[in-house]
């Protein structure tokens, strides 16, 4: 059963990550009348949906008893404040990461979100500044995601608490950090046009996919490990690129993009091996 859950969660993670990248990119670049939806509010809504989903899962594990659900939440969360506070660190990092992904995909196409394509700068009319902002957002998200993943895996595997309880704790802090971000960066826009300004069907699909991602990642780390999560993420990079090239036709491979692809996939797929000779020829690793 554990092995089945491992591979099922990995497969769902690949599907979720690929779908999220493509739909998020499309939603952030789609030209419509009126204001565009705020990424900061989308992050908060995703966290709230994740909490609701986890509460339902804990309710199911409690044999659909409201009394048992209340006891579990009280015993595992309220009565263990120090255990709950441990989740504030990865929660804050994940909230930052989720906001950075919106920044990245607002400035890069779906494939360039994984690595840049120098032949498309003119056609996309992207300034060097927006490309730089997008790439910095991706790099920061990558480093923060790695640290948060290892930290969260350590917490999950050192305690006997349900993965769904841990997700409720993550979502609680994530919602707080997210609301702080809304107030600081988009408070004026929210006051003017409302919290759900610019939301449409596609926006809700992105929000649901992001909430699903939080659940799936937790399951992958619990039943597999953070290394396999990296493999799944690498596979989603390849799928996103193939879809961008063959279906969306918004990405043209170049020597630069392939170099960056090798650079991104090497840490995920071959962290214990040296980079390929071809990659060394394009990097600071070359003699």
C-alpha positions as CSV (number, residue, x, y, z in Angstrom):
1,X,0.0,0.0,0.0
2,X,2.8,2.4,0.9
3,X,4.6,1.7,-2.4
4,X,1.3,2.3,-4.3
5,X,0.8,5.6,-2.5
6,X,4.3,6.6,-3.3
7,X,4.0,6.2,-7.1
8,X,0.5,7.5,-7.2
9,X,1.4,10.7,-5.4
10,X,4.5,11.1,-7.6
11,X,2.3,10.7,-10.7
12,X,-0.3,13.2,-9.5
13,X,2.5,15.7,-8.6
14,X,3.9,15.6,-12.2
15,X,0.4,16.2,-13.6
16,X,-0.4,18.9,-11.0
17,X,3.0,20.8,-11.5
18,X,2.8,20.7,-15.3
19,X,-0.9,21.8,-15.4
20,X,-0.2,24.6,-12.8
21,X,2.7,26.0,-14.8
22,X,0.8,26.2,-18.0
23,X,-2.5,27.5,-16.6
24,X,-0.8,30.0,-14.3
25,X,1.2,31.4,-17.2
26,X,-1.9,31.7,-19.4
27,X,-3.9,33.3,-16.7
28,X,-1.3,35.9,-15.9
29,X,-0.8,36.9,-19.6
30,X,-4.4,36.7,-20.8
31,X,-5.6,40.1,-21.9
32,X,-9.1,40.9,-20.6
33,X,-11.1,44.0,-19.8
34,X,-10.8,45.2,-16.2
35,X,-8.1,44.6,-13.6
36,X,-6.0,41.4,-13.5
37,X,-6.4,39.2,-10.5
38,X,-4.0,39.7,-7.7
39,X,-1.5,36.8,-7.2
40,X,-1.3,37.6,-3.5
41,X,-5.0,37.0,-3.0
42,X,-4.8,33.8,-5.1
43,X,-2.1,32.4,-2.7
44,X,-4.3,33.1,0.3
45,X,-7.4,31.5,-1.3
46,X,-5.3,28.4,-2.2
47,X,-4.2,28.1,1.4
48,X,-7.7,28.4,2.7
49,X,-8.9,25.7,0.2
50,X,-6.1,23.5,1.4
51,X,-7.1,23.9,5.0
52,X,-10.7,23.0,4.1
53,X,-9.7,19.9,2.2
54,X,-7.4,18.7,5.0
55,X,-10.2,19.2,7.6
56,X,-12.5,17.1,5.4
57,X,-9.8,14.4,5.2
58,X,-9.3,14.4,8.9
59,X,-13.0,14.3,9.4
60,X,-13.1,11.2,7.1
61,X,-10.2,9.6,9.2
62,X,-12.3,10.3,12.3
63,X,-15.1,8.1,10.9
64,X,-17.2,11.2,10.0
65,X,-17.6,12.2,13.6
66,X,-17.7,15.9,14.4
67,X,-16.9,15.2,18.0
68,X,-13.8,13.1,17.1
69,X,-12.7,15.8,14.6
70,X,-12.9,18.5,17.2
71,X,-10.9,16.3,19.6
72,X,-8.2,15.6,17.1
73,X,-7.8,19.2,16.1
74,X,-7.8,20.3,19.7
75,X,-5.3,17.6,20.8
76,X,-2.9,17.8,17.9
77,X,-2.9,21.6,17.2
78,X,-4.1,23.6,20.1
79,X,-2.6,21.4,22.8
80,X,0.8,21.2,21.0
81,X,1.7,24.9,20.4
82,X,5.4,24.2,20.0
83,X,4.9,21.5,17.4
84,X,2.5,23.8,15.6
85,X,5.0,26.7,15.6
86,X,7.6,24.5,13.9
87,X,5.5,24.7,10.8
88,X,5.7,28.5,10.7
89,X,9.2,28.3,9.0
90,X,8.4,26.1,6.0
91,X,5.0,27.8,5.8
92,X,6.5,31.2,5.4
93,X,9.0,29.9,2.8
94,X,6.2,28.2,0.8
95,X,4.1,31.3,0.9
96,X,7.1,33.3,-0.5
97,X,7.7,30.6,-3.1
98,X,4.1,30.6,-4.3
99,X,4.1,34.4,-4.7
100,X,7.4,34.2,-6.6
101,X,6.0,31.6,-9.0
102,X,3.3,34.2,-10.0
103,X,6.0,36.8,-10.5
104,X,8.1,34.4,-12.6
105,X,5.2,33.3,-14.8
106,X,4.1,36.9,-15.3
107,X,7.5,37.7,-16.8
108,X,8.4,34.4,-18.5
109,X,6.7,32.0,-20.9
110,X,5.9,28.5,-19.6
111,X,9.2,27.0,-20.8
112,X,11.4,29.9,-20.0
113,X,10.0,29.6,-16.5
114,X,12.2,26.6,-16.4
115,X,15.0,28.2,-18.6
116,X,15.2,31.1,-20.9
117,X,14.9,31.3,-24.7
118,X,17.0,34.1,-26.3
119,X,15.3,33.9,-29.7
120,X,11.9,34.9,-28.3
121,X,12.7,38.1,-26.5
122,X,11.7,40.3,-29.5
123,X,8.5,38.3,-30.4
124,X,7.4,38.4,-26.8
125,X,8.5,42.0,-26.4
126,X,9.9,41.2,-23.0
127,X,12.4,43.7,-21.6
128,X,15.7,42.6,-20.2
129,X,14.4,43.8,-16.9
130,X,11.3,41.6,-16.9
131,X,13.4,38.6,-17.9
132,X,15.8,39.3,-15.1
133,X,13.0,39.7,-12.5
134,X,11.4,36.4,-13.7
135,X,14.7,34.5,-13.5
136,X,15.5,35.8,-10.1
137,X,12.1,34.8,-8.9
138,X,12.6,31.3,-10.2
139,X,16.0,31.0,-8.6
140,X,14.8,32.2,-5.3
141,X,11.8,29.9,-5.4
142,X,14.1,27.0,-6.2
143,X,16.5,27.5,-3.3
144,X,13.6,28.3,-0.9
145,X,11.7,25.2,-2.0
146,X,14.7,22.9,-1.5
147,X,15.2,24.1,2.1
148,X,11.5,24.0,3.0
149,X,11.1,20.6,1.5
150,X,13.9,19.1,3.5
151,X,12.7,20.8,6.7
152,X,9.1,19.7,6.2
153,X,10.3,16.1,5.4
154,X,12.2,16.0,8.7
155,X,9.1,17.2,10.6
156,X,6.8,14.7,8.9
157,X,9.0,11.7,9.5
158,X,10.1,12.5,13.0
159,X,6.5,12.7,14.4
160,X,3.4,10.5,14.2
161,X,1.0,13.3,13.4
162,X,-1.2,12.9,10.3
163,X,0.1,14.5,7.2
164,X,-3.3,16.3,6.9
165,X,-2.9,17.8,10.4
166,X,0.5,19.1,9.4
167,X,-1.0,20.6,6.3
168,X,-3.6,22.3,8.4
169,X,-0.8,23.8,10.5
170,X,1.0,24.8,7.3
171,X,-2.1,26.4,5.8
172,X,-2.9,28.3,9.0
173,X,0.5,30.1,9.0
174,X,0.4,30.3,5.2
175,X,-2.9,32.2,5.4
176,X,-1.5,34.6,7.9
177,X,1.7,35.3,6.0
178,X,-0.4,35.6,2.8
179,X,-2.8,38.1,4.2
180,X,0.2,40.1,5.4
181,X,1.5,40.2,1.9
182,X,-2.0,41.2,0.5
183,X,-2.1,44.1,3.0
184,X,1.5,45.3,2.4
185,X,1.7,45.0,-1.4
186,X,-1.9,45.1,-2.7
187,X,-3.9,46.6,0.2
188,X,-4.8,49.7,-1.9
189,X,-5.9,47.7,-4.9
190,X,-8.0,45.4,-2.7
191,X,-9.7,48.5,-1.1
192,X,-10.4,49.9,-4.5
193,X,-11.5,46.8,-6.5
194,X,-12.2,44.1,-4.0
195,X,-10.4,41.0,-2.8
196,X,-11.6,38.9,-5.8
197,X,-11.0,41.4,-8.5
198,X,-10.3,39.9,-11.9
199,X,-11.2,36.4,-10.8
200,X,-12.7,34.2,-13.5
201,X,-13.1,30.4,-14.2
202,X,-9.4,30.1,-15.2
203,X,-8.3,31.9,-12.0
204,X,-10.2,29.4,-9.9
205,X,-8.6,26.5,-11.8
206,X,-5.2,27.9,-11.0
207,X,-6.1,28.4,-7.3
208,X,-7.5,24.8,-7.0
209,X,-4.4,23.4,-8.7
210,X,-2.1,25.3,-6.4
211,X,-4.1,24.0,-3.4
212,X,-3.9,20.5,-4.7
213,X,-0.2,20.9,-5.1
214,X,0.2,21.6,-1.4
215,X,-1.6,18.4,-0.6
216,X,0.2,16.3,-3.1
217,X,3.7,17.6,-2.1
218,X,3.0,16.7,1.5
219,X,1.9,13.2,0.5
220,X,5.0,12.8,-1.7
221,X,7.3,13.9,1.1
222,X,5.5,11.7,3.6
223,X,5.3,8.5,1.5
224,X,8.4,9.0,-0.7
225,X,11.0,11.7,0.0
226,X,12.2,15.1,-1.1
227,X,14.6,13.5,-3.6
228,X,11.8,11.8,-5.5
229,X,9.9,15.0,-5.4
230,X,12.8,16.5,-7.3
231,X,12.6,13.8,-9.9
232,X,8.9,14.4,-10.3
233,X,9.5,18.2,-10.7
234,X,12.2,17.5,-13.3
235,X,9.8,15.4,-15.3
236,X,7.2,18.1,-15.2
237,X,9.9,20.5,-16.6
238,X,10.3,18.2,-19.6
239,X,6.6,17.9,-20.1
240,X,6.0,21.7,-19.8
241,X,8.7,22.2,-22.4
242,X,7.2,19.6,-24.8
243,X,3.7,21.1,-24.5
244,X,5.0,24.6,-24.9
245,X,7.0,23.6,-28.1
246,X,4.5,21.2,-29.8
247,X,1.1,22.5,-28.6
248,X,1.3,26.1,-27.4
249,X,4.2,26.9,-29.8
250,X,5.5,29.6,-27.6
251,X,9.0,28.2,-27.0
252,X,11.9,27.6,-29.5
253,X,14.8,25.6,-28.1
254,X,18.2,27.3,-28.5
255,X,21.7,26.5,-27.2
256,X,21.1,28.8,-24.3
257,X,17.8,27.2,-23.3
258,X,19.3,23.7,-23.6
259,X,22.2,24.7,-21.5
260,X,19.9,26.0,-18.8
261,X,17.8,22.8,-19.1
262,X,20.9,20.7,-18.4
263,X,21.8,23.0,-15.5
264,X,18.3,22.7,-14.0
265,X,17.9,19.0,-14.5
266,X,21.4,18.2,-13.2
267,X,20.8,19.2,-9.6
268,X,17.5,17.3,-9.6
269,X,18.4,14.1,-11.5
270,X,22.1,13.8,-10.8
271,X,23.0,15.6,-7.6
272,X,25.5,12.8,-6.8
273,X,27.1,12.9,-10.2
274,X,29.2,15.5,-12.1
275,X,27.5,17.6,-14.8
276,X,27.6,16.4,-18.4
277,X,30.7,17.4,-20.5
278,X,28.4,19.4,-22.8
279,X,27.0,21.5,-19.9
280,X,30.5,22.2,-18.6
281,X,31.4,23.8,-21.9
282,X,28.8,26.5,-21.3
283,X,29.2,27.1,-17.6
284,X,31.6,28.5,-15.0
285,X,32.6,24.9,-14.3
286,X,34.6,24.7,-17.5
287,X,38.4,25.0,-17.1
